[in-house]
Every structure is written in structure tokens, then in C-alpha cells.
Amino acid sequence: MENISPALLEWFYKNRRSLPFREDPTPYHVWLSEVMLQQTRVSAVLPYYYRFLEELPDIPALAACGEEKLHKLWEGLGYYSRARSLHAAARRVAERFDGVFPTGYDDVRSLPGVGDYTASAVCSIAYGQPCAVVDGNVYRVLSRLTDADVPTDTAAGKRYYAERARSLLDESRPGLHNQAVMEFGALQCVPANPDCECCPLRDRC
């Protein structure tokens, strides 16, 4: 497929939302935001994100945090297993990596609660590593671009979309590329009634 990254990035620069974890994409900030955003809207996450960082500004602070305080900070955000995994991962980072978030994909992937998507997001956005992300928005964009009717909930489907995402990744700026694809799926290539007339990829879709 033709390189879509230039068109996507041009769209992204014009349309992206201003989000705190984009303005200061440290590994901790990206990781925290990705965990909070699982199954949760951006608008709902932002107040929690700000409050969480005020109380726990870095990984050592999170690792040392008591469970009662952590639960209070997370209260209302739901899916509390995310908070428990976040806490366990911070402790693992404190014990194994001296409190510094690891840089290697395999080390990041080994942390409690961290799957392929989160590891790829942190490694690409915070470290500039060529890791392609695949989430619900990316599935939708890729399936429309490639006219693919491949189920996303099968092993074969996951492989198909992971390969397509890797083949389209702009390795010179993977973090920006990944954010552009995800934002494109969230704002432009939406599930119902997308505005295809003003889509920058309409001639390639």
C-alpha cells in the first residue's frame, strides 16, 4: 500500500487534541495515560490523570503508595484491576530497574498488566522505537483502508492487522505516526457515519 504517513501526519497536526501526555511524553506519563484510557473516554480520564500525577509524580512515588490511597485516587474510574496492575508494575520497576522505566520492549512487555499494545505505545511514543500499535481505532482504519473483512478477535486476525500496521509504520517518527493513526480513528474514521468527503485518505481507501 502507498505510504499514508505524510497525509496522516498532516491531518494530525491540524486536528489533534491537546493532551497533557502528548505535550510531555515521558515513559511514566505515556504508560499511565494508556492504562487509564483502556475502556475509558479521554474526557473522563483527564481529571484523574492530573490528580494522580499531583499525588504520585513519578514511579518511585507510585511504587511506595499505599493501597488505600491508590484506590482513593482511582475511585470512580472503574476497572480497578488496572490500578492493581499499575501498582504491581511500578513495584517491579522499583525492584528490577532502580525505579527507572525500562527502555527495552521485552522488559516493558514483562511488566504486570502490560500487553503488546501498551508496550508498543510507550516504546514508540516515549522512546521513538519502531513499534506499531494496534487498538480498536487502528483495527477500524486498517480494515477500511485494506478492504479487509478479517475478524479482530482471532489469532489470525490479530496477526493480519499487526502485520499491516508494521508495514505502514513510519519508522523515522513512529510515535507521531502511531498517535496520528489512533487519533484519526477516534476523530475522523469513526465507527458510524464517518465524513468520507473530507477524509485525506479517501482516494486510497
Stockholm file with secondary structure:
# STOCKHOLM 1.0

chainA/1-205         MENISPALLEWFYKNRRSLPFREDPTPYHVWLSEVMLQQTRVSAVLPYYYRFLEELPDIPALAACGEEKLHKLWEGLGYYSRARSLHAAARRVAERFDGVFPTGYDDVRSLPGVGDYTASAVCSIAYGQPCAVVDGNVYRVLSRLTDADVPTDTAAGKRYYAERARSLLDESRPGLHNQAVMEFGALQCVPANPDCECCPLRDRC
#=GR chainA/1-205 SS CCCCHHHHHHHHHHHCCCCHHHHSCCHHHHHHHHHHHTTSCHHHHHHHHHHHHHHCCSHHHHHHCCHHHHHHHHTTSCCTHHHHHHHHHHHHHHHHSTTSCCCSHHHHHTSTTCCHHHHHHHHHHTTCCCCCCCCHHHHHHHHHHTTCCCCTTSHHHHHHHHHHHHHHCCTTSHHHHHHHHHHHHHHTSCSSSCCGGGCTTTTTC
#=GC SS_cons         CCCCHHHHHHHHHHHCCCCHHHHSCCHHHHHHHHHHHTTSCHHHHHHHHHHHHHHCCSHHHHHHCCHHHHHHHHTTSCCTHHHHHHHHHHHHHHHHSTTSCCCSHHHHHTSTTCCHHHHHHHHHHTTCCCCCCCCHHHHHHHHHHTTCCCCTTSHHHHHHHHHHHHHHCCTTSHHHHHHHHHHHHHHTSCSSSCCGGGCTTTTTC
//
